[in-house]
Amino acid sequence: MKIRGFEWDEGNALHIELGHGITPEEAEDVFAASPLFRKTKRGHYLAMGPTLDGRYLTVVFELKKDGIARVITGWDMKDAEKKYYRKCIAR
C-alpha cells in the first residue's frame, strides 16, 4: 500500500491527540517504517508499527483518492497486538 500524504483537520488531529495521547506526527511515523496493514470489517485500514521514538501504535485510517490517508483513531498496541505484529513482520 502506498501512502502519499495525510489529511488532517482540527477534528481528527484533536481526537487522536486529546483522546488517545498520540500526536499527528507520531501517527505519521507509523507509516514511515514499513507498517503492517490490515483491512477492517468496516472498510477502513489499520497500520501497525513503531514511531521513530520506538512507541508501538495501531492507527486506523481511511484511504482516500491518490493515496491520501485520513487518520480516524489510534492507540498504543497492547501486548497481544505487539506479538501479532512481530510475528507478521518476521515472515
C-alpha positions in Angstrom: 0.0 0.0 0.0 1.4 3.4 -1.0 0.5 6.4 1.2 1.4 9.7 -0.5 0.2 12.1 2.2 -2.2 12.7 5.1 -5.4 14.6 5.6 -5.5 16.4 8.9 -8.0 18.9 10.2 -8.9 20.1 13.7 -11.3 17.3 14.2 -9.1 14.3 13.6 -6.0 15.9 15.0 -7.7 16.8 18.3 -9.4 13.5 18.6 -6.2 11.5 18.3 -4.1 13.8 20.4 -6.6 14.6 23.2 -8.5 11.3 23.2 -5.6 8.9 22.7 -2.4 10.9 23.5 -0.9 10.5 20.0 0.4 13.4 18.1 -0.3 13.6 14.3 3.5 13.3 13.8 3.6 10.1 15.8 0.7 8.7 13.7 2.5 9.5 10.5 5.7 7.9 11.9 4.0 4.5 11.9 3.7 4.8 8.1 7.3 5.6 7.6 8.8 2.3 8.6 7.1 -0.5 6.7 4.0 -0.9 8.8 1.7 -3.9 8.8 -1.5 -3.1 7.0 -4.9 -4.8 7.6 -8.3 -4.0 6.3 -11.1 -3.7 8.9 -14.6 -5.1 8.7 -15.9 -1.5 8.2 -13.8 -0.9 5.2 -11.1 1.2 6.9 -7.5 0.1 7.3 -5.1 -0.4 10.2 -1.4 0.5 10.2 0.6 -1.2 12.9 4.2 -0.2 13.7 6.7 1.8 15.7 7.1 5.5 15.8 10.6 7.0 15.4 10.9 7.1 19.2 10.0 3.4 19.5 6.4 3.7 20.6 4.3 0.9 19.1 0.9 2.2 17.7 -2.1 0.9 15.9 -3.6 3.6 13.6 -7.0 3.3 12.0 -7.3 5.3 8.8 -9.5 5.8 5.7 -7.7 5.6 2.4 -8.8 8.4 0.1 -8.1 9.3 -3.5 -4.5 9.4 -4.7 -3.1 7.5 -1.6 -4.1 10.1 1.0 -4.6 8.7 4.5 -7.1 10.3 6.8 -6.4 9.1 10.3 -9.5 8.2 12.3 -8.2 7.0 15.6 -5.2 5.2 17.2 -3.9 3.6 20.3 -0.8 2.1 21.9 -0.5 -1.5 21.0 -1.4 -4.0 23.7 0.9 -6.9 24.3 -1.1 -9.3 22.1 -1.0 -6.8 19.3 2.8 -6.4 19.6 3.1 -10.2 19.5 0.9 -10.4 16.4 2.8 -7.5 14.7 6.2 -9.0 15.4 5.1 -12.4 14.2 3.7 -11.0 10.9 6.8 -8.8 10.3 9.2 -11.7 10.8 7.6 -13.7 7.9 
